[in-house]
């Protein structure tokens, strides 16, 4: 029997013109997508820079954690006006007092990080980091330091009928009347409160803090003689001193050109120094280009002769820093006032 081996011819399929077209159609979009992707990779940086250059294109909210009339409010309105003039958009001051400034901070923490909601930051924010055990945010982590604006000493003031006319007389009177001198504050942990607590600690006296919802109502009661002592910010109280409605015993930093005849606390209590500082913050993840733009504009604004003259009149001075320098400054202030909070055993209201 013969075995027949059949050879099967291999058929080579050659692409028809139609299959070539399909292959070309398939490959072309892929090359196009890769090309577009490569080009798009360069777009984010360009678009962010363009966005920063165009910013702002609509009104900006500046949230202030104190009622109108306090030092932070006054400073925010001054810088807001200059930024409006420089950037061509309104900077709207929105007062959100309460919880030592924490309510305002939470509004900004939860805001969209696009540069259109900013926070007027200050000494109270550094204090709150230690004062409050549980907050719904972490100031250092959740707020980007944009720029510092200025700083000023506080003033140690009493009503004109108060028996002590000098700081030395005040200390003697306080030691003779422990726990009987009522000290008004704009709220627990605020600048006036902390300046007073530092003085109490270093002078070795006992004072009775009386917290108010902001500096303005505290000053109102001080003027009426309902309380006996306060350490308000220089901008909020200097006109009352000049008018003779309040007696200034000392300033909490070096002597001020605005009140050259008023001594510094450290001339009687060596090593004492307290300043109130002001700045601007933004929500975390705010584009670096926006932060840099704002920092540049704020640092330029605080050199404006009109602002410098107004600051000098209020007993304040401009404070210019980069965003990074401001972050380091805040860290140092947080550590300093944290020690005072712990030593005095201060608790939130």
C-alpha positions as CSV (number, residue, x, y, z in Angstrom):
1,X,0.0,0.0,0.0
2,X,1.4,3.3,-0.9
3,X,1.2,6.1,1.5
4,X,0.3,9.3,-0.2
5,X,1.6,12.4,1.4
6,X,-0.2,15.4,0.3
7,X,1.4,18.7,0.6
8,X,-0.8,21.5,1.6
9,X,0.3,24.8,0.1
10,X,0.7,27.6,2.5
11,X,-1.4,30.4,1.6
12,X,0.2,33.8,2.4
13,X,-2.4,36.4,3.2
14,X,-1.4,39.7,1.9
15,X,-3.1,42.8,3.3
16,X,-5.7,44.1,1.0
17,X,-5.9,47.9,0.4
18,X,-8.9,47.9,2.8
19,X,-6.9,46.2,5.7
20,X,-4.1,48.7,5.1
21,X,-6.5,51.4,5.5
22,X,-7.7,49.9,8.8
23,X,-4.2,49.6,10.0
24,X,-3.4,53.2,9.2
25,X,-6.6,54.3,10.8
26,X,-5.7,52.3,14.0
27,X,-2.1,53.5,14.2
28,X,-2.7,57.2,13.4
29,X,-4.9,58.0,16.4
30,X,-2.4,56.3,18.7
31,X,0.5,58.4,17.3
32,X,-1.8,61.4,17.6
33,X,-2.7,60.6,21.2
34,X,1.0,60.2,22.2
35,X,1.9,63.4,20.4
36,X,-0.9,65.3,22.2
37,X,0.0,63.8,25.6
38,X,3.6,64.9,25.1
39,X,2.5,68.4,24.3
40,X,0.0,68.5,27.2
41,X,2.7,67.6,29.7
42,X,4.1,71.1,29.2
43,X,0.7,72.8,29.6
44,X,0.1,72.7,33.4
45,X,3.1,74.8,34.2
46,X,2.3,77.3,31.5
47,X,-1.4,77.5,32.4
48,X,-0.5,77.9,36.1
49,X,1.8,80.8,35.3
50,X,-0.8,82.4,33.1
51,X,-3.5,81.9,35.8
52,X,-1.2,83.6,38.4
53,X,-0.6,86.5,36.0
54,X,-4.3,86.9,35.4
55,X,-5.2,86.5,39.1
56,X,-7.5,87.9,40.4
57,X,-10.3,88.0,37.9
58,X,-13.1,88.5,40.4
59,X,-13.5,89.8,44.0
60,X,-11.4,88.2,46.8
61,X,-12.8,87.5,50.3
62,X,-10.5,88.3,53.2
63,X,-11.9,86.6,56.3
64,X,-11.1,88.4,59.7
65,X,-11.7,86.6,62.9
66,X,-12.4,89.6,65.1
67,X,-15.3,92.2,65.1
68,X,-14.8,95.5,63.3
69,X,-12.5,97.9,65.2
70,X,-9.8,95.6,66.4
71,X,-6.2,95.8,65.3
72,X,-6.5,92.8,62.9
73,X,-9.6,94.3,61.3
74,X,-8.0,97.7,60.9
75,X,-4.9,96.2,59.3
76,X,-6.9,93.9,57.0
77,X,-8.9,96.9,55.7
78,X,-5.7,98.9,55.1
79,X,-4.0,96.1,53.1
80,X,-7.2,95.1,51.4
81,X,-7.7,98.6,50.0
82,X,-4.1,98.7,48.6
83,X,-4.4,95.3,47.1
84,X,-7.7,96.3,45.4
85,X,-5.9,99.3,43.9
86,X,-2.9,97.2,42.8
87,X,-4.7,94.2,41.4
88,X,-7.9,95.8,40.1
89,X,-10.4,93.7,42.0
90,X,-12.2,94.3,45.3
91,X,-10.8,92.7,48.4
92,X,-13.9,92.3,50.6
93,X,-13.4,92.2,54.3
94,X,-15.7,89.7,56.0
95,X,-15.7,89.6,59.8
96,X,-16.3,86.2,61.3
97,X,-15.6,86.6,65.1
98,X,-15.9,83.8,67.5
99,X,-13.9,81.0,69.3
100,X,-10.7,83.1,69.4
101,X,-10.5,83.4,65.6
102,X,-11.1,79.7,65.0
103,X,-14.4,80.2,63.2
104,X,-12.7,82.4,60.7
105,X,-9.9,79.9,60.2
106,X,-12.3,77.1,59.6
107,X,-14.1,79.0,56.9
108,X,-10.8,79.4,55.0
109,X,-9.5,75.9,55.7
110,X,-12.7,74.6,54.0
111,X,-12.6,77.0,51.1
112,X,-11.6,76.2,47.6
113,X,-7.8,76.7,47.3
114,X,-7.9,79.1,44.4
115,X,-6.7,82.4,46.0
116,X,-10.2,83.9,46.3
117,X,-10.7,83.2,50.0
118,X,-7.9,84.4,52.3
119,X,-7.5,84.6,56.1
120,X,-6.2,87.6,58.1
121,X,-3.8,85.7,60.4
122,X,-2.2,86.9,63.6
123,X,-0.8,86.2,67.0
124,X,-4.0,84.5,68.1
125,X,-3.6,81.8,65.6
126,X,-0.2,80.9,67.0
127,X,-1.7,80.8,70.5
128,X,-4.7,78.7,69.6
129,X,-2.4,75.9,68.4
130,X,-1.6,75.2,72.1
131,X,-4.7,76.7,73.8
132,X,-7.2,74.4,72.1
133,X,-6.7,70.6,72.5
134,X,-9.1,69.7,69.8
135,X,-9.6,71.7,66.7
136,X,-11.2,70.8,63.4
137,X,-8.1,71.9,61.6
138,X,-4.3,72.2,62.1
139,X,-3.2,75.8,61.5
140,X,0.3,74.9,60.5
141,X,-0.8,72.1,58.2
142,X,-4.0,73.5,56.7
143,X,-3.1,77.2,56.2
144,X,-0.4,78.4,53.9
145,X,1.5,81.5,55.2
146,X,1.2,84.0,52.3
147,X,2.8,87.1,53.6
148,X,3.3,89.1,56.8
149,X,1.9,92.7,56.9
150,X,3.0,94.4,60.1
151,X,3.5,94.3,63.8
152,X,2.9,96.6,66.8
153,X,3.4,96.6,70.5
154,X,0.3,96.4,72.8
155,X,-0.3,99.2,75.3
156,X,-0.9,98.7,79.0
157,X,-3.8,101.1,79.7
158,X,-6.0,101.9,82.7
159,X,-9.0,104.4,83.1
160,X,-7.9,107.8,84.3
161,X,-9.3,107.3,87.8
162,X,-7.2,104.3,88.4
163,X,-4.9,105.0,91.4
164,X,-1.6,103.9,89.8
165,X,0.0,106.5,87.4
166,X,3.2,104.6,86.6
167,X,4.0,100.9,85.9
168,X,6.0,100.8,89.2
169,X,3.0,102.1,91.1
170,X,0.8,99.6,89.3
171,X,2.9,96.6,90.3
172,X,3.0,97.8,93.9
173,X,-0.8,98.2,93.9
174,X,-1.4,94.8,92.3
175,X,0.8,93.1,94.9
176,X,-1.1,94.8,97.7
177,X,-4.4,93.8,96.1
178,X,-3.9,90.3,94.7
179,X,-6.6,89.0,92.3
180,X,-8.7,92.2,92.6
181,X,-7.6,94.0,89.5
182,X,-9.9,93.1,86.6
183,X,-8.1,92.8,83.2
184,X,-10.2,93.1,80.1
185,X,-9.3,90.9,77.1
186,X,-10.7,90.6,73.6
187,X,-11.1,86.9,74.2
188,X,-9.2,84.1,75.9
189,X,-5.9,83.6,74.1
190,X,-6.1,86.9,72.2
191,X,-3.2,89.3,71.9
192,X,-4.4,91.4,74.8
193,X,-4.9,88.4,77.0
194,X,-1.5,86.9,76.3
195,X,0.4,90.2,76.7
196,X,-1.4,90.5,80.1
197,X,-0.6,86.9,81.1
198,X,3.0,87.3,80.2
199,X,3.2,90.5,82.3
200,X,1.4,88.8,85.3
201,X,3.8,85.9,85.1
202,X,7.0,87.9,84.9
203,X,6.0,90.7,87.3
204,X,4.8,88.1,89.9
205,X,1.3,89.6,90.4
206,X,-2.2,88.2,90.3
207,X,-4.8,89.7,87.9
208,X,-8.4,88.7,87.1
209,X,-9.0,88.2,83.4
210,X,-12.4,89.2,82.0
211,X,-12.9,87.9,78.4
212,X,-15.0,89.8,75.9
213,X,-16.0,88.9,72.3
214,X,-13.5,91.2,70.7
215,X,-11.3,94.2,71.5
216,X,-14.0,96.8,70.7
217,X,-16.5,95.7,73.4
218,X,-13.6,95.2,75.9
219,X,-12.4,98.8,75.3
220,X,-16.0,100.1,75.7
221,X,-16.2,98.7,79.2
222,X,-12.7,99.9,80.0
223,X,-13.6,103.4,79.0
224,X,-16.7,103.2,81.2
225,X,-14.6,102.0,84.2
226,X,-16.3,98.6,84.3
227,X,-12.9,96.9,84.2
228,X,-9.5,98.3,85.4
229,X,-6.8,97.2,83.0
230,X,-6.2,96.1,79.4
231,X,-3.3,95.4,77.0
232,X,-5.0,96.3,73.7
233,X,-3.2,96.5,70.4
234,X,-1.7,99.9,69.6
235,X,-3.9,100.6,66.5
236,X,-7.1,99.9,68.4
237,X,-6.4,102.1,71.5
238,X,-3.9,104.8,70.6
239,X,-6.6,107.5,69.8
240,X,-8.2,107.0,73.3
241,X,-4.8,107.5,74.8
242,X,-4.1,110.7,72.8
243,X,-7.6,112.0,73.7
244,X,-7.0,111.4,77.4
245,X,-9.8,108.8,77.7
246,X,-7.3,106.2,78.8
247,X,-3.9,106.4,80.6
248,X,-1.0,104.5,79.0
249,X,1.4,103.1,81.6
250,X,3.7,101.3,79.2
251,X,4.1,99.7,75.8
252,X,4.9,96.0,75.5
253,X,7.9,96.3,73.2
254,X,10.5,99.0,72.7
255,X,9.3,102.6,73.0
256,X,7.2,103.7,70.1
257,X,7.6,106.9,68.1
258,X,3.8,107.2,68.2
259,X,3.9,107.5,72.0
260,X,7.5,108.6,72.7
261,X,6.9,109.5,76.3
262,X,5.4,106.2,77.3
263,X,8.0,103.7,78.7
264,X,8.4,100.1,77.8
265,X,7.4,97.3,80.2
266,X,10.9,95.8,80.0
267,X,12.3,99.0,81.6
268,X,10.6,97.7,84.8
269,X,10.3,94.0,84.1
270,X,13.5,92.9,82.4
271,X,13.1,90.6,79.5
272,X,9.4,91.3,78.9
273,X,8.4,91.8,75.3
274,X,5.1,91.1,73.5
275,X,4.1,92.2,70.0
276,X,1.0,91.7,67.9
277,X,1.6,90.7,64.3
278,X,-0.6,90.5,61.3
279,X,-0.4,88.7,58.0
280,X,-2.4,86.8,55.3
281,X,-2.9,83.1,54.9
282,X,-4.6,80.8,52.3
283,X,-6.0,77.3,52.2
284,X,-3.5,74.5,51.8
285,X,-3.0,73.4,48.1
286,X,-3.4,77.0,47.0
287,X,-1.1,77.1,43.9
288,X,2.4,78.3,44.7
289,X,2.2,80.8,41.8
290,X,-0.8,82.5,43.5
291,X,0.9,82.6,46.8
292,X,4.0,84.1,45.3
293,X,2.0,86.7,43.4
294,X,0.2,87.7,46.6
295,X,3.4,87.8,48.6
296,X,5.0,90.0,46.0
297,X,2.0,92.4,45.9
298,X,1.7,92.6,49.7
299,X,5.4,93.3,50.2
300,X,5.1,96.0,47.6
301,X,1.9,97.4,49.2
302,X,3.5,97.8,52.6
303,X,6.2,100.0,51.2
304,X,3.5,102.4,50.0
305,X,4.1,105.8,51.7
306,X,0.4,106.2,52.6
307,X,0.3,102.8,54.4
308,X,3.7,103.5,56.1
309,X,2.4,106.8,57.3
310,X,-0.9,105.3,58.6
311,X,1.0,102.5,60.3
312,X,3.3,105.0,62.0
313,X,0.3,107.0,63.2
314,X,-1.2,103.8,64.7
315,X,2.1,102.8,66.3
316,X,2.6,99.9,64.0
317,X,5.4,99.1,61.5
318,X,5.5,97.1,58.2
319,X,6.8,93.5,58.4
320,X,8.1,92.2,55.2
321,X,8.9,88.5,54.7
322,X,8.9,85.7,52.1
323,X,6.3,83.0,52.5
324,X,8.9,80.7,53.9
325,X,10.3,83.3,56.3
326,X,6.7,83.9,57.5
327,X,6.2,80.2,58.1
328,X,9.3,80.1,60.3
329,X,8.2,83.2,62.2
330,X,4.8,81.6,62.9
331,X,6.6,78.5,64.2
332,X,8.7,80.5,66.6
333,X,5.7,82.5,67.9
334,X,3.7,79.3,68.4
335,X,6.5,77.9,70.6
336,X,6.8,81.1,72.6
337,X,3.2,81.5,73.4
338,X,2.6,77.8,73.9
339,X,5.0,78.0,76.9
340,X,2.9,80.9,78.4
341,X,-0.4,79.0,77.9
342,X,1.0,76.0,79.7
343,X,2.6,78.0,82.5
344,X,-0.5,80.0,83.2
345,X,-2.8,77.0,82.8
346,X,-5.0,79.0,80.4
347,X,-8.1,77.1,79.1
348,X,-10.4,78.1,76.3
349,X,-13.8,79.7,77.2
